[in-house]
Amino acid sequence: MCRHRWFSKRYFIALLLITTLGFTLRYITWIYPGWGASSLIIFDVDTYTVFGIQYIENIKTLNITALAGINTGVPPLGMILTGLTASTIGPIIGHVQAGLLAPILASSLTTIPTYMLVKKHSHKTALVAASLTALDPFLIQYSTAYLDSIGTLFAVTSVYYLYRSKRGRDLILAAMFASMTVLTKLTFLIFILVLIFFLLLHHQLNPKRIAVYMFLPILSLSLNPWLWIQQTIKTTVEGHLTFNNIPLSPIIGPLVIGVPQSLPWYMLSYLGMGQVLWNTLPFIIPLVTLAVILYRALQGQLCIPATLAIAASASVLTVFLLPRNYWTYSWGGGSIQGVLTRQFYPYYFYPVGPFLAMLAAQLATSPNSGEPRPPRLVSYPIVATAALSPLAVVMNTGLHYWDFIFTLIYNYAQGQWVLEGLAMVLFTTALLAAVLALAEFIHRRTR
C-alpha cells in the first residue's frame, strides 16, 4: 500500500510539473516577456478582451438587452471567463494580458483530463500524452484561441467522464462538461454529435445513456442571451448564414466558388493543410502520431485502441464538417468582391491536438490495448491528418506561402482550367490519393 501511494504521489508531482511547464511556456510567449506577441500570429486579442469585460459589466447590472447584443451568435462562457480574468487581474498586468490568461490557463490545464483519460493504460502513457499536449508548439501558440482552447479543456474532460460513466454521477458530469464546451463554442456541438454517433455505432454507449448525455448540452443552448431577444435572433441567423452556410464545405465549397478543380485541395485543407499560415509554429503531435503508427504497422504490432481512436477521429471530423467555406469571394459582404479570400483559420485544428496526443502516447508505450480494431470511418481521418503533417510542419517552419500560391493561381484565371494550374491540380489529386492509400494500408495492418 505504501509503495502504491509513493508511485501515485510521484506521478502526481510529474503531472504537476508538466502542467506548470506548459503554463510557463504559454505565459512567457504571450504575456511576459511576450516574445510571441511580436513574431507569431494571434487572433482577436483585443476583441475578446473587450467582449469579456462588457459581459461582466452587464451581468452585474442584469442588462439582458446589452448581453444579447455582445458578439451575437457566439456562446457566452468563453467571453465570461475572459472577462473575469481581464476585470480582476487587468489592473495589475494589463487588461489584454489578463484576458489572455483565461485561454492560456485552460490550455495548460488540459493536461490533467488528458492524463486521466489514458491513465488506465499506464501512468507512463498518461505522462507522455500530457507532455505532448503541454509542449506542442502549435498548441502553445494557439492557446490564445479564446474559445477553442477553453472549449477543448471542457471537451476532453467530458470525454473522460463519458468513457468511465459506469456510474450515474459520471454520466451527469460528462453531460455537464459537454454543456460547458457547447456554451463556449458551437463548433463543439459537432464534436459531441460525431462522438456519440461513433459510440452508438460501435455499441459502446446505449441509446438511453446517450439521451441523458445529450439532454444537458441541447438544453444549455437556451442560455445564449442572443436567443432571448427577437432582434438578436435575427442578427445571429443572418451572421451564421453569411459565414457558416455551406454544409459539407470540403466537397461543396469548390462548386460554390466556381472552381471545382480545387476539390482535392479543399479536402486536404480540411484534413490538415488548413493549419498552414504565416507566422504559425509547427504542429508536432500529428507528426508524432504518424511516426508511431508507421513504426507499429511495419513491426506488425499496430493495435489502434477503438475508444481513443473514436475521440481523435471525432475531433478531426469536427473540422471536416465545419459549414464554413475555405475560400470565399466575399468576406461577410465586405469590400473585397470577386477576389478569393481565406476565411478558414489554423486554430480550428487546436482541439485535434490533445486527442491525437493520447492516441500517439498509447500506441508508443502500450501498443497492445486489447480493444477491437476501429472501422475505416474512424481510422481514415486520423491517418489522413497524420499523413499530411510532414508537409504542414515544413510549410509552417519556412514555407508559409503555399496556400497563397493556390489562391493566387485561382484568382488569376477564374474559369480557365489550364491557367488555373493544371500541375497543381494533378499534384493535389495525387497527394489526396496517396493519403487515402496510406489510410487503407494502415487500416489493413491494424490488428
Stockholm file with secondary structure:
# STOCKHOLM 1.0

chainA/1-447         MCRHRWFSKRYFIALLLITTLGFTLRYITWIYPGWGASSLIIFDVDTYTVFGIQYIENIKTLNITALAGINTGVPPLGMILTGLTASTIGPIIGHVQAGLLAPILASSLTTIPTYMLVKKHSHKTALVAASLTALDPFLIQYSTAYLDSIGTLFAVTSVYYLYRSKRGRDLILAAMFASMTVLTKLTFLIFILVLIFFLLLHHQLNPKRIAVYMFLPILSLSLNPWLWIQQTIKTTVEGHLTFNNIPLSPIIGPLVIGVPQSLPWYMLSYLGMGQVLWNTLPFIIPLVTLAVILYRALQGQLCIPATLAIAASASVLTVFLLPRNYWTYSWGGGSIQGVLTRQFYPYYFYPVGPFLAMLAAQLATSPNSGEPRPPRLVSYPIVATAALSPLAVVMNTGLHYWDFIFTLIYNYAQGQWVLEGLAMVLFTTALLAAVLALAEFIHRRTR
#=GR chainA/1-447 SS CHHHHHHHHHHHHHHHHHHHHHHHHHHHHHTSSCGGGGTSCCCSHHHHHHHHHHHHHHHHTTCHHHHHTSSTTSCSHHHHHHHHHHHHHHHHHCHHHHHHHHHHHHHHHTHHHHHHHHTTTCHHHHHHHHHHHHHCHHHHHGGGCHHHHHHHHHHHHHHHHHHTTTSHHHHHHHHHHHHHHHTTCTHHHHHHHHHHHHHHHTTSSCHHHHHHHHHHHHHHGGGCGGGSSHHHHHHHHHHHHHHSCCTTHHHHHHHHTTCGGGHHHHHHHHHTGGGCCTTCCCCHHHHHHHHHHHHHHHHTCCCCCHHHHHHHHHHHHHHHTCCSCSEESSSTTCSCCSSCEECCCGGGGTTHHHHHHHHHHHHHHCCCCCCCCCCHHHHHHHHHHHHHHHHHHHHHHHCTTHHHHHHHHHHHTTTCTTTTTHHHHHHHHHHHHHHHHHHHHHHHHCC
#=GC SS_cons         CHHHHHHHHHHHHHHHHHHHHHHHHHHHHHTSSCGGGGTSCCCSHHHHHHHHHHHHHHHHTTCHHHHHTSSTTSCSHHHHHHHHHHHHHHHHHCHHHHHHHHHHHHHHHTHHHHHHHHTTTCHHHHHHHHHHHHHCHHHHHGGGCHHHHHHHHHHHHHHHHHHTTTSHHHHHHHHHHHHHHHTTCTHHHHHHHHHHHHHHHTTSSCHHHHHHHHHHHHHHGGGCGGGSSHHHHHHHHHHHHHHSCCTTHHHHHHHHTTCGGGHHHHHHHHHTGGGCCTTCCCCHHHHHHHHHHHHHHHHTCCCCCHHHHHHHHHHHHHHHTCCSCSEESSSTTCSCCSSCEECCCGGGGTTHHHHHHHHHHHHHHCCCCCCCCCCHHHHHHHHHHHHHHHHHHHHHHHCTTHHHHHHHHHHHTTTCTTTTTHHHHHHHHHHHHHHHHHHHHHHHHCC
//
